Amino acid sequence: MRHRPSARLRSSVTAAVALAALLAAPGVAPQAATAPPGRTATAAETTDATLGYRVDPARSSAVAGATATPPYRKLWSRDLGSAVSAPVAVGDRLFAVVNADQGDEGGPRMRLVGLDARTGRNLWSAKHLTDRPGASLSYGGGLVYTQTMDGVLTAWDPATGARRWSVRLNAPGSHWFHYPPVWYRGVLYTHSAHASTAMAVRASDGHILWRTPLANVGQVPVAVNGQGVWVVFDDVEYYLLDRATGRTLRHYVKPPGRSGSSGSPAVLGGGRLWMRGPSPDGTLTGVDRATGEPGPAMAADGTPAYAGNRLFVAKDGVVRAVDTRTNRTLWTYRGTSGGIGVRLVAAGHVYATGGDWLRVLRASDGRVVWSLRLAPGDAPSGFWNGEDDGTGWVVPGLATAKGRLFVPVANGALAGYAS
């Protein structure tokens, strides 16, 4: 006996046939499902964008597809308080964490600001983050993320400034989330120096995916690539963790044993993990990421930058360009002060700050092609810590997007420049 299809089934089949016919009609394309914000990278952030401290998940300081080139003309300048973080620049939008206190108001007052990159005008009212020292930010999946020193991680809508979600990563009163989280394929990765714990947080809703306790301590940023999550304590110890589970894939401790970290950031580039000893007398070592074997070593007192088989290394006020395939020095530039740090590599140029100057060097030969005075007064002498803004409130840096350069200058000001 043959059974007739139910009315519900006949209706479903009819609807499916109709939908197939509609999609097959000329000029009609299927509508892709829209992923929640935070899950996938937007077109604007995949090229010619600065997504946070040291630019990208590899902490390379190199901006892929950058279009800004010197010489520059000034577009605008804003006084935002007493300290400005490494900015985030995506499309025509610019974001920064600032200490809005002018230094005599009993602060700090850490805030998130969103600006029109073309004019410097506010996109929305500044968002209060904390009255405690220290906060940072990053970008990924179409959202802005802030992280306070005491472990409050928050996602914000970049267009409206609306808060999407917020989560406390540690117990109240714990601290030392000095460096910002890094976004990689829908997940935020970060590290707390309090009890030394690496963490992964789902970027779309703030759900904590895993926590992994580590043996060493110190304020260190994480770096991420397809291999996993790298947590590096100077040049004495590192962990490679599984991105999905936090499980330890590799653990290295330099003989004779571990010591506390001074927070020297590591860089991924040229198939190597570049890990640096404590400044000012540190050694930069390139570890083969595939085998874990140590490779070339060189003197460095600042975090290097990597782009196109070249490593840009600072030591005692001198920047060197090193070919990572041959370990040969290609050129050197000597700054005007006792310390210098490489901040950015973009469109064939290296951006280095030292004392009160920004120098833009041609990446091919190290020649200075543009300079900017960042602050009045005499340049300091002696060792200069390139990962400190001088106040301890924020991590410093530069940003570029869509042919523009963004520079924190003296006393909490932020300025925009165009090619």
N, C-alpha and C positions, 0 to 999 in steps of 0.2 A: 504494500500500500504506500503510495507516494504522499509525503507530507508537504503541504503548502507552506512557504515561508510566512513567518508572522508579519503582522502589519508593521511592527517596529523595525524588523529586518529589512522589509521592502523599502521603508522610508529611508533607512541608512544607506542602502545600496543606491537608491535614486539620488540622494544628496551627494554621494561620492562620485557618481558619474557626472553629475552637473558640475562639481568642483573641478574634476579632471578636464572637462570640456572648456571651462572658463580659463584654466591655467594654460591650456593649449591654444587659446585664441590669440591672434596676432596682437602684439603690443601689450600683453598682460603677462606679468611675471609673478611668481609666487612671493609672498611677503615673508621675509625671514623673521624668525622669532627674535625678539629683542632681549638681550642678556641684561640682567640687573646691573646697575652701576657698580663698579669695583671688580667685575669679573673678567672683562676683556679690555685690552688697550684700545683707546679711541684713535682715529686716524691722525689727529693733531699731535698726539704724544709719541708717535712712532718715529718721527724724523724732525730734525730742526727744533728740538725742545730740550729744556733742562728740567729734569724731573725731581731734583733734590740735591742734597749734599753729594758732591763728587759726581753729579750728573746722572749716573745710571746704576743698575744693580751690581755691575762689576766694579764700581767705584773707580772707573778709569779716568774720569774728568774730561772725557772726549764726547763731543756732541756730534752724532751722526747726521749728515745732511745739513750742517749749519750753513747759513747764507750771510751772516754778518761778517763784514770785513772792514778793516781800517782803511783810511782815516774815518773818524766818527764826528758827528755833530750832535750837540746836546739837544734833547727833546724837552726834558722837564726834570725837576728835582722836588722831592718831598722831604720835609722834616717829620720823622715818624717817632721820635723819642730819643733814647740814648743808645740803642743798639738795634741792628738789623741783621737777621740771619742770612745765610746763603739763600737767595731767592729761588723760586720755582717759576719757570716761564713756559707756557703752553699756548700756542696761537697768539691771540691778542690779549691774553690775560696774564697777570703777574701776581704772585702771592709771596708773602714773607711773614715770618714771626718777628715781632718787635717787642722791645721793652718800652712801653709808652711813657714810663716815668722819665722825667728830664734830669733825674739825678738828685733832686732836692724835694721830692714829694713823698718820701717814705716807702718807695717801691721795693721790689719791681712790680710792674703790671704787664704781664706777658699777654700779647694779643696776636690774633691772626688778621692780616689785612689782605684785601683783594683789590687790585688796581687795574684800570685799563692801561695796557702796555703802551698804547699810542700817546696817551695824554697824562698819565699818572693820576687821573681822577679815581675816586673810590667807586668800586663796583657795588659795594654794599657796606653797611656799617661794620666797623671792626668788631671781632668776636673775642670776648675775654676768655683767656685760657686758665691762668693761675696767678696768684700773688706771690708764689714761691719762685726762687731763681730757676731759670732754665726751661726752654721749650724748643721744639724743632718741628720741621714739616717735610712732607714729600708728596708725590702725586702718582696716580696710577689707576687705570680702569675708569677714567673720567671723574675721579673724586680727588679732593685734597684731604690729606691726613695730617693731624697734629699730634704730637706726643709730648707730654710734660715730663719734667725731670722725675716727678714722683709717680709716673706710670699711668696717666690717664691718656688713652688713645681714642681719638675722635675722627670721624669722617664727615666732610662738609661738601655740600653742593657748590661747585666752583662758580656757577652762574648766579645763584641767589644768596649764597652764604648760609643756607639752611643746614642745620645739623641733621645728618642721616642716622648716625648711631654713635654711642660712646661706651667704652668699657675700661674698667680699671684692671691693669695687668698684674699689679702686686697689691699686697695689703696696704691700707692707708699708713702713711709714715715711712714706707720703704722708698728708695730713691735710686738715683743714678742711672736713669735712661738718658744719657748725655747725647748720644747720636740718634738721628731720626730712623724710623723703620724704612725698609726698602720693599717696594711692591714688585712682585714677580708672578705673572700668570695667575692673577686673582687672589694671591695670598700676600700678606704683610709679614715680614720677618724682622725681628728685633732682638735686643739683648739687654738684660738688666745686670748692672754690676752688683746689685744687692743680692747676695746668695748666688751670684753668677748663674743666670738662667737664660737659655735661648728659647725663643717663643715663635709660634706661627699663629696668625690670626686671619680668619676668612675676611677678605676685604669688602665683601658685599653686605655683611651684617655684623661684623665684630665678634663672631664666635671664635673662641680660642680653640685651635685644632690640636696643639700639643705644646708641652713644656719639657725642656731637657736640661737638667742641672749639669753644670760643668765644674771641673776641679779648680781651674785658675780663676782669678778675679781681676777686674779692671774695667774701665770704660772703653769699650771697643765697638765699632760699627760692624755689622755683618755684611758680607758680600755674597751674591747669589748668581749661579749660572745653571746650565742644564745638568751639571754633575751633582749639585746640591748646595747646601748652605755652609759657608765658610765663616768660622768664628776664630779670629786670630789674635793671640796675645803677644804683641811685639814679634820678635824672632825666636821666642823660646818655646812656644806651644801653639798648636792649632787643632781644630776639630773640623771635619767634613761630615755634615749631617744630612740624612735623607730628607728631602723637601716635604714628602708626604707624611712621614711618621716621626721625624726628629731622631731616628735611630742613628747611632754613631757608625759611619762608614769607614772613617779613618781617624786616627788620633796620633799626633806626633808630639813628643816632648824632647827638647834639645838637651843633651847631656851637659852638666851633671844632674839637672833637675829643674823643676819649674820655679818661677818667682812671679811676684805680682806684676801686672802689666801697667805700662805708663800710657796706654791708649794710642799706640802708633797704628793708624789704619792700614789695612792691606789692600792690594790692588790685584785684579785678575786681568791678564793680558799676555798675548803671545804664547799661549799654552802653559803659562806659569802662574804660580801664586807668588806675588812679590811681598815679602814680609820684612819689616824693618825693626831694628833694635832701638832701644830708648835713645832719644836725642839728649845732648847734642852730638854724641860720638857714636851714633848708631851705624850699623852695617845693613845694607839692603841685600837680601838674598832672593834669588829666583828659584822656586821649588817647582820641579816638573809636576804638573797637576795629574798626569796619568800614572806616574810611577811613585811619586812622593820623594824622589831623589833631589837633594839640593844641587843647584847649578851655580850660575855666575853670581858673584858678590861684588858690591861696590859701596863706597862710603856715601851716606846720605843722612841729612838731619831734617828732612821734610818728606811728606807723602809724595810719591812720584805720580806722573800721569802717563797714560799709555794710549798710543794711536798709531795705526799703520806700521807695525813692526819697529816702532820707536818708543823708547822710554825716556821721559824727561825728568831728570833727577836734580835735586837741589842739595848743595852742601856748602856751608860757610859763605853764603852770598853768591854762589856760582851755580848757574843752571847748565847742565850738560844734556845733549841729545845722544842717546846710545842706541845703536842698532842691536836689537835683541837677538838677531840671528847670528851675529859675529862677535857681539860684546865690544864692538869698536866705538869709540867716541867720535861723533860726526862733527860736533861744534861745541863751543862753550860761550857762555855770556856771563860777565861779572857785573853784579849789581852795585848799587851805590851805598848800600847799608850792610850791616853785619849779618843780616838774615834775609832769606827770600823763599817764597813758596810758589809752586806751580799750581794755579787754580783751575785752568780751563784750557782745552785744546779744541779749536773750532776753525773750520774752513782754512786750514793750512797755516794757522797762527797759534802761538803759545802765549797764554796770559799769565804773567807772574807778578806777584805783589811782594813788596819788601819795604820796610820803613814807611814812608808816606807816599809811595809812588806805585802806580800800575804801569808795567811795561808790557807792550805787545811785541812779541818777537816773531819773525818769520820762521816757520818750522823747518824750512829747507836749509837755512844757514845761520839762524840765531840773530840776525840783524834786527835792531829795534826799528819798528816802523810807525809806532804811535805811543804816546805816553800821556798819563793823566795824574795830576797831583791829587792824592786822596785826602790829605790832611795838612794843615799848616804846621810849621815848626821844623825842628831838626830831626833828621832820621835817627832812630835809635841805633846803637852799636851793640855788638855782641850777639849771643844766641837769641833767636826769635822763634817762638813756637807757632808754626803755621796752622795748627788746628784750634787755636784759641783766639777769640775776638778781643781779648784784652780785658774783658769784664767777667767772663764766665757765664754770660746769659745765653749765648747762641753759638752755633758753629758757623764760621765765616765761609764766604764763597761768592762766585759770580754766576750770572745766568745769561743765556742768549736764546732767542727764538725769532723767526720771521724777520731777519735782517736787523735785529736790534740787540743792544748790549745793555745789561742792567748791573749797576755797580753800587754796593753800599759804600758810602763815603764817610766823612768825618762826623762824629757825634750824632749818630742815629739818623742820618739822611740817606735816601736812596735816589739814584739818578738813572734816567733812561737816555740812551744814545742810539742814533741810527747811522747806518753806513752812508 
